[in-house]
Amino acid sequence: MADYGIAGMHKYGDIFVCQPQAVCISDPADIRLVLSSSSFLKSPYYKILQFTGLDSTICTRDPHTVSIKRRMFGPYFSTSYLNKLEPVILEYGAKAIIGRWDTMLQNSKTDQITINYCMTFSLCTFNIVSRLVYGQDISALDPRSLETSLEWMADSTAYISLRALLKLLPGWIFKLLTWPREHMFDQIAEYVQQSIDTRKKLLHSLMPSERRPADLLQALLDSQDPQSQAHLSDEQIHAESLLLLIGGIDPTAFTLTWTLHLFMLYPECYQKATNEVRTQFPHCSSASDVITYAMAKAKLPYLEACIYESLRLVPVPQMMIPRVVPEQGIFIKGHYLPPGTTIFSNIPGSQSSSKHWTDPHRYNPDRFMDPKTRRTAIHSVFTFGYGNRTCMGKHLAWLDMVTIMANLLRRFDFKIPTGYTRTGPNIIDEQTKYPKLMNRTKFISAKPANQDDCWIVVSKAS
């Protein structure tokens, strides 16, 4: 899907017909116009993402229902609410990785270790989401649970991908092609339900003077529409909880993965980000001495720019976002699009277009540092959507990404393993003329195609 959109953009421009009664757009201004308006409904394609047969936040097409759910959930994904959960996020995020690596380095005879950073970030994010959403500690960074955690994530993501791709086939063919992965997906669904049941039992056992848990599962149980006073049904809580688990891992884990990979391809950016962190936060008195999100936001603008540039250069969502033209129609680039036309917002193409980005294939965080261009640049990165349909988990993802990367750069040095020849700062992509990115999948999520490309040497900060 991503390659098709990029190829069409290069051949036909910022708007082209991609199928009957459907066009693809790539100009960031046009994408902002479409995504910021609730009058452009989600296309029927989103029904494919009904994991449990119920509308969840991601696949609901009715604007009224979307508005109700945002009123119910919005306060619990706000910066102020997530700040209350930050100690838990740090405990299961940055601190968990630091503790694990410190132990491994203490046991190393060479004062360095080789780790798979994609696996580390995926498991860490899985643990954070599991703890926040379900109040459960799956100890994902513990080697004894690695196999189960990885199977859950890989097979469930594969099942959802196949579901989206094959759902339009006859039922028996769809079932035949997806059943090997469906079992693992069912296990996650059961895990979610058990977590909800456990929480309800806990709430029934609490004394009036005892505090209720503070996490996102409790937020779902407590959420209430301010206007109708309605609560979510048990089935809706299950559907939304499942969405939080499955949708809350990839954007964070893979953005961290691509950021560290790009640091290794562009040593000058890595050094600049590291120097910023260690200059602003020079002393680590103990393992519990960590950089919080507020501290990073106030003092680490270049690191934030590096993450934005990773989101731009390698957008994790690889889908073209479909919306439907409302009844009044619309003109885009001088072309009238009648009501009912599907508009695909070409995110991967838009963020790699030389018409809208200077030197788009180069990793250049400075494009997000210039006060004259910073605001426009930020509003042209669509990983978390845009406008009134911005992903509600955006603040949580940023909190995870900034605190993890800031604390790792503060405490550890990184380098590419000796003898690694597939990618590196001196291995140039013949097409882009810049350091070659490791191969990646381009369906649903942009993740490394080969985990062997994600090994890195870690040592204590020098």
Secondary structure by P-SEA (a helix, b strand, c coil): caaaaaaaaacccccccccccbbbbccaaaaaaaaaccccccccccccccccccccccccccaaaaaaaaaaccccccaaaaaaaaaaaaaacaaaaaaaaaaaaaaccccbbbbcaaaaaaaaaaaaaaaaacccccccccccaaaaaaaaaaaaaaaaaaaaacccccaaaaaaacccaaaaaaaaaaaaaaaaaaaaaaaaaccccccccccaaaaaaacccccccccccaaaaaaaaaaaaaaacaaaaaaaaaaaaaaaacaaaaaaaaaaaaaaccccccccccccaaaaaaccaaaaaaaaaaaaacccccccbbbbbcccccccccccccccbbbbcaaaaaaacccccccccccccccccccccaaaaaaaccccccccccccaaaaaaaaaaaaaaaaaaccccccccccccccccccccccccccccccccccccccccccccbbbbcccc
